[in-house]
Amino acid sequence: MFIQKLEQAQSNNNSLVCVGLDPNQEKIAPLGVDLITWLKGIVDATAAHVCAFKPQIAYFSALQAESELTEIINYIHHKYPNVPVILDAKRGDIGSTAEQYAKEAFERYQADAVTVNPYMGGDTIEPYSSQADKGVVVLCKTSNAGSGELQNLKLDNGRTLFQEVAHKATTSWNTNNNILLVVGATYPEELAQIRQTVGDMPLLIPGIGAQGGDVKATLNAGLRSDGKGLIISSSRGIIFAGKDKDNYAAAAEQACIELKNLVNQFR
């Protein structure tokens, strides 16, 4: 089961940090290394300090680097088998198409979990959640500035749209207990509301660092009593901490350790 694997990695590495693998060629090219060398360098430098890796599929697709995406996920599975991989794809489509996206994530790329968009309803999530050993990370209250335009709309039942997503994620959608939610660190008040709704469900937290999310406020709002329950995701602040070929991996490791230690101060 994905959640058990995730929480075991959190215990093994004493870390809630998830490193996002977002290969921006404009930032990688000046280092003078090829993409797969860069990816393996980042993974090797940070694997002992994370609870998960999260490759963002759009960055790979834009570079026609699907083969590198496959290779780095396989590399993580073989060299660091206890660290799960979340494919950040944010898929959302009708059931028959969702079945193909599920195959893409879980069979083609062999990801342990995938991010999905619930806008089209619960039946579009079922093709992913029916695979009980995989994780399904559902967008709930996202970290971007415009998220409230739809997600904070009030429904007739008194809930906001993001609160309704959280409610359904804990009830009718979560038949295999393998659903998680995405909740931005930029909205700690909403994060606290969601934690009250979902109980012990793990939450993927983007928005720390470059987007301005505060670590202490985030952990106060969303941490479980056992010191887990959150996956603190950081991409740019870690993977592009170094600026040259000789130190990019070491700089990434240091940035990852610093975030891990900062998070652990408040656990």
N, C-alpha and C positions, 0 to 999 in steps of 0.2 A: 504493500500500500504506500502511496506517495507520501501521505502525511506522516506516517511512521518513519519513513526514510528521511524526510525533512527534519523531524524532531530529533532523530538520532544523530544527524549531522550537526544540528545545533548543540547537542550535548558533547559530541566528540571534539568539535573545534571551539567550544565555548563561544559561539558566535551566532548572531542573528543577521549577519551581513550577507546580502546577495549581490554579486558583481554582475552588472549588466554588460554584455558583450555587444557593443554598438560600433562596428568598424567603419569609422569615417575616414575615407581614403585621403582626404585633404590633410588630416592630422597624422596619418600613418606614413604617407609617402616621404615626408622630410626625414623620417627615421632611417630610411634606406634599407628596410626589411620588407619581405613579401608578407602577404596577409596571413597565411597560415603560420609562419614563423612568429609574427606578432601575436596572434591569438594564443599559440602555445606558450609563448613567453608570459603573457598575462595570466593564463590559467595556472601555469607552474608556480608563478610567484605568489598567487593569492589562494590557492586551493586549501592550504592548511588553516586559513583564517575566515572561511566562508561557510554558510549553510546551504548555498545553492549558486548556480550560475544561470544567467538569463540572457541568452542570445536573442536579439531583436531581428526578426526575419526581414524586415524592410531594408535594413542596412546591407544585408547579404544579397537580397534580390536586386537592389539597385546597382550592385557591382557585378551582377551575374555570377555571384559567388556561392551558389547553392551547394556546390561540391565541397567548398571550404566549410560551410555550415555543417554538412554531414560529417566531414572529417573531424571537426573540433568536438562535436557531440560524441562521436565514437571515441575520440581521444580521452575526453573526460570520463566516459563510462569505463574504459579499460585501465586508465592510470589512476583515477580517483573514483572508484566505483561506489563509494559511500556518499558522494556529493551529487544530489539530484540536479537535473537540468530542466528549467522552465522555458519553453519556447514562447517568446512574446510575439504573438501573432494577432491577437484581438479579433479573431474570426467571429462572424455573426451572419448566418444565412439560413434559409429554409432547410428542413430536415435532410432531404436527399443530398443537398450540397454540403451540409454540415458533416454528413457521413464521410464525404471525400476529404474535407478539411481535417477530420479526425484521423483518417488514414495518413494524410500528409504529416501531421504532427507526430503520431504515435508509431506508425509503421515506416514511413519514408525516413523521417529524421530521428526516430527512436527517442523522442523527448519523454521525460517523466511526467510532465504537466504542460498545459497550454493555457494561454489567456484567451478569453472569449468575451464577446459583447452580447448582453442579454436583451437588446432593444427589440428584437423580433419575437421574444417570448420564450417560455420554458421549453417548448418542444424543440427549439433549435439548440438547446444545451444538452439534451438527452443523448445524442450520438457520442458526445464526449464522456459524460458522466456515467454512461452505461458500462464503460470500461473501468471496473472497480479498482484496479491496481494503479490507475492513472489519476493525476490531479487536474481539476478544472478550476481555473482562477478567473472569476467572473468580475467584470468591471462594475463597481458600485458607486463610489464617490471619488472621481479621478482628481489628479493633482493640478490640472491645468486651470488657468484663470477663468476660462469660460464654462467650466463644468456645471455651474449652477443654472445656466440658461435652461437646461432641461432637467438635470438631476435634482434640483431643489424645487421643482414645481409641486404644488400641493394637489393631492388627489382627493376625490370625494370621501374617501375613508379617513381623511385627516393626516395620513402619512405623506411625506414627500416621496418623490419617485425613488430616490436612493434608499430611503427607509423601506419602501415596498420591495426593492430588490433584495435588501438584507433579510427581510422577513421571508420571502419566498425561497431564498437560498438556504435557510435553515429548516424549511418545512417541505413543501411539495417538490422542490428541485433536487434535494440532497438525499436521494434514496439509497445511495451507496456510501454516504458519508465521505465523499472525496471532493467536495466543493470548498473553495477558498474565495475570498473577496479581495479586490483591489481597492484600497482606500488611501488617498493622498495625505502625506504628512503636512501638506499646506492647509489642512482643515481639521485641526485637533478636536474642535467641538463636535463636529460631525462624526469623527472617529470614535469619540466616547459614546455617542448615541448608538453607533453601529455595534460597538463592543457589547453594550447592554442587550442588544437584540440577538446577537449571534452566539452568545456564550463563549465557549472555548475555541470556536472556529479560528484557524490561522488566517491572518490578513497580510497581504503583500502591500508594502508601503513604499511607493515611489515618492519623489519630491524632496528628499533630504539633500542638502548641499546646493547644487546649481539652481534649484527651483525655490530655495528659501525655507524649506521645512526645518523645524526646530526639533532636535533629538529629544531633549528633556520633555517638551510638551507632548511629543508623539508617544513616548513611552508611558508617561503619566496617563494618557488618554486610552491607550490600547493594549498595554501589557497585561498578560494573564498573571494570576497569583503565583504560578510556578516559574515566572521569569521567561516564559516563551510566548508563543501566540502571534509574534510579529516576524515578518521577513523584511528587513530594512534594505531596500534596493538602492544601489548607487552605481552609476555608469561613468559619466564624464569625469567626475571628481577622483576616480580611481584609475581608470584605464588610460587617461591622458595626463596623469600627474607628471610623467617624465617627458622631456623634450628632445632627447637624443638617443641614438642607437645603443649607447653603452649603459644608460641608466633607466630606460623606460620601464623595464620589468621591476627593478629594485624600487623605483619611485612608486609604482603601482602597489607593490607589497607594503611599503611604508604607509601609503594612504589608506590601504585596507586595514592595516593593523590599528592605525589611529582611529578610524571610524569604529572598528570593533571595540576598542578600549573605551571610547566615548560612550557608546551604547551600553557597555557593561557597567559603567559607573552608575547608571540609573536603573539597573535591573534588580 
